[in-house]
């Protein structure tokens, strides 16, 4: 399978969540760009979840882009 992001070869892998009781699942992993695809990711891309009542949490729309900049705490 070719990676839809970078065109590299994807390999099937077994994934697990050590902090959850959910069973292991299989998905596709691209070692070139790190993209991971599984049935749930693909389903959410086809049918995105509805927006929550919290509104848009995009930092750019909130005007807080500068807040994320790396600052030096050792200023003279």
The first five atom37 places (N, CA, C, CB, O) and aatype in JSON, in Angstrom:
{
  "aatype": [20, 20, 20, 20, 20, 20, 20, 20, 20, 20, 20, 20, 20, 20, 20, 20, 20, 20, 20, 20, 20, 20, 20, 20, 20, 20, 20, 20, 20, 20, 20, 20, 20, 20, 20, 20, 20, 20, 20, 20, 20, 20, 20, 20, 20, 20, 20, 20, 20, 20, 20, 20, 20, 20, 20, 20, 20, 20, 20, 20, 20, 20, 20, 20, 20, 20, 20, 20, 20, 20, 20, 20, 20, 20, 20, 20],
  "atom_mask": [
    [1, 1, 1, 1, 1],
    [1, 1, 1, 1, 1],
    [1, 1, 1, 1, 1],
    [1, 1, 1, 1, 1],
    [1, 1, 1, 1, 1],
    [1, 1, 1, 1, 1],
    [1, 1, 1, 1, 1],
    [1, 1, 1, 1, 1],
    [1, 1, 1, 1, 1],
    [1, 1, 1, 1, 1],
    [1, 1, 1, 1, 1],
    [1, 1, 1, 1, 1],
    [1, 1, 1, 1, 1],
    [1, 1, 1, 1, 1],
    [1, 1, 1, 1, 1],
    [1, 1, 1, 1, 1],
    [1, 1, 1, 1, 1],
    [1, 1, 1, 1, 1],
    [1, 1, 1, 1, 1],
    [1, 1, 1, 1, 1],
    [1, 1, 1, 1, 1],
    [1, 1, 1, 1, 1],
    [1, 1, 1, 1, 1],
    [1, 1, 1, 1, 1],
    [1, 1, 1, 1, 1],
    [1, 1, 1, 1, 1],
    [1, 1, 1, 1, 1],
    [1, 1, 1, 1, 1],
    [1, 1, 1, 1, 1],
    [1, 1, 1, 1, 1],
    [1, 1, 1, 1, 1],
    [1, 1, 1, 1, 1],
    [1, 1, 1, 1, 1],
    [1, 1, 1, 1, 1],
    [1, 1, 1, 1, 1],
    [1, 1, 1, 1, 1],
    [1, 1, 1, 1, 1],
    [1, 1, 1, 1, 1],
    [1, 1, 1, 1, 1],
    [1, 1, 1, 1, 1],
    [1, 1, 1, 1, 1],
    [1, 1, 1, 1, 1],
    [1, 1, 1, 1, 1],
    [1, 1, 1, 1, 1],
    [1, 1, 1, 1, 1],
    [1, 1, 1, 1, 1],
    [1, 1, 1, 1, 1],
    [1, 1, 1, 1, 1],
    [1, 1, 1, 1, 1],
    [1, 1, 1, 1, 1],
    [1, 1, 1, 1, 1],
    [1, 1, 1, 1, 1],
    [1, 1, 1, 1, 1],
    [1, 1, 1, 1, 1],
    [1, 1, 1, 1, 1],
    [1, 1, 1, 1, 1],
    [1, 1, 1, 1, 1],
    [1, 1, 1, 1, 1],
    [1, 1, 1, 1, 1],
    [1, 1, 1, 1, 1],
    [1, 1, 1, 1, 1],
    [1, 1, 1, 1, 1],
    [1, 1, 1, 1, 1],
    [1, 1, 1, 1, 1],
    [1, 1, 1, 1, 1],
    [1, 1, 1, 1, 1],
    [1, 1, 1, 1, 1],
    [1, 1, 1, 1, 1],
    [1, 1, 1, 1, 1],
    [1, 1, 1, 1, 1],
    [1, 1, 1, 1, 1],
    [1, 1, 1, 1, 1],
    [1, 1, 1, 1, 1],
    [1, 1, 1, 1, 1],
    [1, 1, 1, 1, 1],
    [1, 1, 1, 1, 1]
  ],
  "atom_positions": [
    [[0.85, -1.17, 0.0], [0.0, 0.0, 0.0], [0.9, 1.23, 0.0], [-0.97, 0.0, 1.23], [1.88, 1.29, 0.74]],
    [[0.57, 2.21, -0.82], [1.33, 3.45, -0.9], [0.75, 4.47, 0.08], [1.33, 4.02, -2.34], [-0.47, 4.57, 0.23]],
    [[1.61, 5.2, 0.74], [1.2, 6.22, 1.7], [0.53, 7.38, 0.96], [2.41, 6.72, 2.52], [1.1, 7.9, 0.0]],
    [[-0.68, 7.79, 1.38], [-1.34, 8.91, 0.7], [-0.68, 10.25, 1.0], [-2.79, 8.96, 1.1], [-0.94, 11.22, 0.29]],
    [[0.15, 10.33, 2.02], [0.79, 11.59, 2.39], [2.11, 11.8, 1.64], [1.02, 11.63, 3.89], [2.34, 12.87, 1.08]],
    [[2.98, 10.78, 1.64], [4.31, 10.96, 1.05], [4.61, 10.02, -0.12], [5.36, 10.77, 2.11], [5.6, 10.21, -0.83]],
    [[3.77, 9.01, -0.33], [4.0, 8.07, -1.42], [4.89, 6.91, -1.06], [4.58, 8.79, -2.57], [5.15, 6.05, -1.9]],
    [[5.38, 6.86, 0.18], [6.23, 5.76, 0.63], [5.44, 4.48, 0.84], [6.96, 6.14, 1.91], [4.21, 4.49, 0.74]],
    [[6.14, 3.4, 1.12], [5.48, 2.12, 1.36], [4.96, 2.05, 2.8], [6.44, 0.95, 1.09], [5.67, 2.4, 3.74]],
    [[3.71, 1.6, 2.95], [3.12, 1.45, 4.27], [3.13, -0.03, 4.64], [1.68, 2.02, 4.3], [3.0, -0.9, 3.78]],
    [[3.28, -0.29, 5.93], [3.32, -1.65, 6.43], [2.24, -1.85, 7.47], [4.7, -1.98, 7.01], [1.94, -0.95, 8.25]],
    [[1.65, -3.05, 7.46], [0.62, -3.33, 8.45], [1.29, -3.63, 9.79], [-0.28, -4.51, 8.0], [2.26, -4.39, 9.85]],
    [[0.76, -3.03, 10.86], [1.31, -3.23, 12.19], [0.18, -3.45, 13.19], [2.17, -2.03, 12.62], [-0.96, -3.06, 12.96]],
    [[0.53, -4.08, 14.29], [-0.41, -4.26, 15.38], [-0.14, -3.18, 16.42], [-0.31, -5.7, 16.0], [1.01, -3.01, 16.85]],
    [[-1.17, -2.46, 16.83], [-1.03, -1.37, 17.79], [-1.77, -1.74, 19.07], [-1.57, -0.05, 17.21], [-2.76, -2.47, 19.05]],
    [[-1.27, -1.21, 20.18], [-1.93, -1.43, 21.46], [-1.79, -0.17, 22.31], [-1.35, -2.67, 22.2], [-0.86, 0.62, 22.13]],
    [[-2.73, -0.01, 23.22], [-2.71, 1.12, 24.15], [-2.48, 0.56, 25.54], [-4.04, 1.96, 24.08], [-3.38, -0.06, 26.11]],
    [[-1.28, 0.77, 26.11], [-1.0, 0.19, 27.43], [-1.81, 0.82, 28.56], [0.47, 0.32, 27.74], [-1.87, 0.26, 29.65]],
    [[-2.43, 1.98, 28.33], [-3.2, 2.67, 29.36], [-4.7, 2.43, 29.23], [-2.92, 4.14, 29.3], [-5.48, 3.08, 29.92]],
    [[-5.1, 1.51, 28.36], [-6.51, 1.26, 28.12], [-6.78, -0.24, 28.12], [-6.96, 1.9, 26.78], [-5.87, -1.04, 27.9]],
    [[-8.02, -0.59, 28.37], [-8.42, -2.0, 28.34], [-8.9, -2.44, 26.97], [-9.51, -2.25, 29.36], [-9.35, -3.58, 26.81]],
    [[-8.81, -1.56, 25.98], [-9.27, -1.91, 24.64], [-8.31, -2.92, 24.03], [-9.37, -0.65, 23.75], [-7.11, -2.91, 24.31]],
    [[-8.85, -3.8, 23.19], [-7.98, -4.8, 22.56], [-7.04, -4.17, 21.53], [-8.82, -5.9, 21.88], [-7.26, -3.05, 21.07]],
    [[-5.99, -4.89, 21.19], [-5.06, -4.43, 20.16], [-5.81, -4.29, 18.83], [-3.86, -5.42, 20.01], [-6.84, -4.92, 18.61]],
    [[-5.27, -3.45, 17.96], [-5.89, -3.27, 16.65], [-4.79, -3.21, 15.6], [-6.77, -1.98, 16.61], [-3.63, -2.98, 15.92]],
    [[-5.18, -3.42, 14.37], [-4.25, -3.39, 13.25], [-4.46, -2.13, 12.43], [-4.4, -4.63, 12.36], [-5.58, -1.64, 12.29]],
    [[-3.38, -1.62, 11.92], [-3.43, -0.44, 11.07], [-2.23, -0.43, 10.15], [-3.49, 0.84, 11.92], [-1.41, -1.35, 10.15]],
    [[-2.13, 0.63, 9.37], [-1.03, 0.81, 8.43], [-0.13, 1.92, 8.93], [-1.55, 1.11, 7.01], [-0.62, 2.96, 9.39]],
    [[1.19, 1.72, 8.83], [2.17, 2.69, 9.31], [3.18, 2.97, 8.21], [2.88, 2.18, 10.6], [3.71, 2.05, 7.59]],
    [[3.45, 4.26, 7.97], [4.47, 4.66, 7.0], [5.74, 5.02, 7.77], [3.98, 5.87, 6.11], [5.72, 5.97, 8.54]],
    [[6.83, 4.29, 7.58], [8.07, 4.61, 8.3], [8.76, 5.87, 7.77], [9.03, 3.44, 8.2], [9.64, 6.41, 8.44]],
    [[8.37, 6.35, 6.6], [9.0, 7.54, 6.03], [8.47, 8.81, 6.7], [8.76, 7.6, 4.52], [9.25, 9.63, 7.19]],
    [[7.14, 8.97, 6.73], [6.56, 10.2, 7.28], [5.85, 9.99, 8.62], [5.58, 10.79, 6.3], [5.5, 10.96, 9.29]],
    [[5.64, 8.74, 9.03], [5.04, 8.45, 10.32], [3.52, 8.38, 10.32], [5.46, 9.48, 11.28], [2.92, 8.21, 11.38]],
    [[2.89, 8.5, 9.16], [1.44, 8.45, 9.08], [0.93, 7.09, 9.54], [0.97, 8.74, 7.64], [1.49, 6.05, 9.18]],
    [[-0.14, 7.09, 10.34], [-0.79, 5.86, 10.78], [-2.24, 5.93, 10.34], [-0.67, 5.67, 12.34], [-2.92, 6.93, 10.57]],
    [[-2.71, 4.87, 9.72], [-4.1, 4.76, 9.29], [-4.67, 3.47, 9.85], [-4.22, 4.79, 7.75], [-4.01, 2.43, 9.83]],
    [[-5.89, 3.54, 10.36], [-6.61, 2.36, 10.79], [-8.07, 2.55, 10.41], [-6.45, 2.11, 12.34], [-8.44, 3.63, 9.95]],
    [[-8.92, 1.54, 10.59], [-10.32, 1.69, 10.18], [-11.04, 2.87, 10.84], [-11.07, 0.42, 10.47], [-11.85, 3.52, 10.2]],
    [[-10.76, 3.15, 12.11], [-11.43, 4.25, 12.8], [-10.98, 5.6, 12.25], [-11.17, 4.17, 14.3], [-11.8, 6.51, 12.09]],
    [[-9.7, 5.76, 11.98], [-9.2, 7.01, 11.39], [-9.84, 7.24, 10.03], [-7.65, 6.97, 11.25], [-10.28, 8.35, 9.72]],
    [[-9.91, 6.19, 9.21], [-10.52, 6.32, 7.89], [-12.01, 6.64, 8.0], [-10.32, 5.04, 7.08], [-12.52, 7.45, 7.23]],
    [[-12.71, 6.02, 8.95], [-14.13, 6.3, 9.14], [-14.35, 7.75, 9.56], [-14.72, 5.34, 10.18], [-15.28, 8.4, 9.08]],
    [[-13.51, 8.27, 10.46], [-13.64, 9.65, 10.91], [-13.3, 10.64, 9.8], [-12.75, 9.89, 12.11], [-13.79, 11.77, 9.82]],
    [[-12.47, 10.25, 8.85], [-12.18, 11.14, 7.72], [-13.34, 11.18, 6.74], [-10.9, 10.68, 6.99], [-13.61, 12.21, 6.13]],
    [[-14.04, 10.05, 6.6], [-15.19, 10.0, 5.7], [-16.37, 10.71, 6.33], [-15.56, 8.55, 5.35], [-17.06, 11.5, 5.67]],
    [[-16.62, 10.44, 7.61], [-17.73, 11.03, 8.37], [-17.16, 11.72, 9.61], [-18.8, 9.95, 8.77], [-17.13, 11.12, 10.68]],
    [[-16.71, 12.97, 9.48], [-16.1, 13.66, 10.63], [-17.1, 13.82, 11.78], [-15.56, 15.03, 10.21], [-18.29, 14.01, 11.55]],
    [[-16.6, 13.73, 13.01], [-17.49, 13.93, 14.16], [-18.05, 15.35, 14.15], [-16.75, 13.66, 15.49], [-17.43, 16.27, 13.62]],
    [[-19.23, 15.51, 14.73], [-19.86, 16.82, 14.8], [-19.08, 17.74, 15.73], [-21.32, 16.7, 15.26], [-18.44, 17.28, 16.68]],
    [[-19.14, 19.02, 15.46], [-18.47, 20.0, 16.31], [-19.14, 20.02, 17.68], [-18.5, 21.42, 15.66], [-20.35, 19.83, 17.79]],
    [[-18.35, 20.25, 18.7], [-18.89, 20.31, 20.05], [-19.39, 21.72, 20.35], [-17.83, 19.88, 21.08], [-19.17, 22.65, 19.57]],
    [[-20.06, 21.88, 21.47], [-20.59, 23.18, 21.84], [-19.51, 24.12, 22.36], [-21.67, 23.03, 22.89], [-19.78, 25.29, 22.61]],
    [[-18.29, 23.62, 22.52], [-17.19, 24.46, 22.99], [-16.76, 25.47, 21.95], [-16.01, 23.59, 23.39], [-16.13, 26.48, 22.28]],
    [[-17.07, 25.23, 20.72], [-16.68, 26.16, 19.66], [-15.34, 25.77, 19.06], [-16.62, 27.58, 20.21], [-14.82, 24.69, 19.3]],
    [[-14.81, 26.67, 18.27], [-13.55, 26.44, 17.57], [-12.38, 26.63, 18.52], [-13.42, 27.39, 16.37], [-12.23, 27.69, 19.12]],
    [[-11.56, 25.6, 18.65], [-10.42, 25.68, 19.56], [-9.12, 25.89, 18.79], [-10.34, 24.42, 20.39], [-8.04, 25.65, 19.32]],
    [[-9.24, 26.34, 17.56], [-8.07, 26.62, 16.74], [-7.35, 27.84, 17.31], [-8.48, 26.85, 15.25], [-7.95, 28.91, 17.45]],
    [[-6.08, 27.7, 17.64], [-5.33, 28.79, 18.27], [-5.18, 30.0, 17.37], [-3.96, 28.3, 18.69], [-5.14, 31.13, 17.85]],
    [[-5.11, 29.79, 16.05], [-5.0, 30.93, 15.14], [-6.25, 31.79, 15.21], [-4.75, 30.45, 13.7], [-6.16, 33.02, 15.2]],
    [[-7.41, 31.14, 15.29], [-8.65, 31.92, 15.33], [-8.81, 32.62, 16.66], [-9.85, 31.01, 15.07], [-9.56, 33.59, 16.75]],
    [[-8.12, 32.16, 17.71], [-8.21, 32.79, 19.02], [-7.16, 33.89, 19.2], [-8.06, 31.75, 20.11], [-7.12, 34.55, 20.23]],
    [[-6.32, 34.07, 18.19], [-5.31, 35.12, 18.27], [-4.19, 34.83, 19.24], [-5.96, 36.39, 18.64], [-3.58, 35.76, 19.78]],
    [[-3.9, 33.55, 19.49], [-2.88, 33.21, 20.46], [-1.67, 32.54, 19.81], [-3.46, 32.3, 21.52], [-0.98, 31.75, 20.46]],
    [[-1.41, 32.84, 18.57], [-0.29, 32.24, 17.87], [1.02, 32.65, 18.54], [-0.28, 32.64, 16.39], [1.91, 31.82, 18.69]],
    [[1.15, 33.9, 18.93], [2.36, 34.37, 19.58], [2.63, 33.69, 20.9], [2.29, 35.85, 19.8], [3.78, 33.59, 21.33]],
    [[1.59, 33.21, 21.56], [1.74, 32.53, 22.84], [2.55, 31.25, 22.69], [0.38, 32.23, 23.44], [3.22, 30.84, 23.63]],
    [[2.49, 30.62, 21.52], [3.17, 29.35, 21.31], [4.64, 29.52, 20.93], [2.46, 28.58, 20.25], [5.36, 28.52, 20.84]],
    [[5.08, 30.72, 20.72], [6.48, 30.92, 20.33], [7.4, 30.58, 21.48], [6.71, 32.36, 19.88], [7.09, 30.81, 22.65]],
    [[8.54, 30.03, 21.13], [9.53, 29.68, 22.13], [10.19, 30.96, 22.62], [10.58, 28.69, 21.56], [10.68, 31.76, 21.82]],
    [[10.21, 31.14, 23.91], [10.83, 32.33, 24.48], [11.97, 31.92, 25.38], [9.81, 33.18, 25.25], [11.97, 30.82, 25.94]],
    [[12.91, 32.78, 25.51], [14.06, 32.52, 26.37], [13.77, 33.07, 27.75], [15.36, 33.14, 25.79], [13.37, 34.23, 27.89]],
    [[13.98, 32.25, 28.76], [13.75, 32.68, 30.14], [15.02, 33.28, 30.75], [13.26, 31.5, 30.98], [14.99, 33.76, 31.89]],
    [[16.11, 33.25, 30.01], [17.38, 33.75, 30.53], [17.73, 35.08, 29.87], [18.5, 32.72, 30.3], [18.87, 35.27, 29.45]],
    [[16.79, 35.98, 29.78], [17.06, 37.27, 29.17], [17.87, 38.14, 30.12], [15.75, 37.98, 28.77], [17.7, 38.08, 31.34]],
    [[18.74, 38.95, 29.55], [19.58, 39.85, 30.36], [19.05, 41.25, 30.35], [21.01, 39.85, 29.87], [19.63, 42.13, 30.97]]
  ]
}
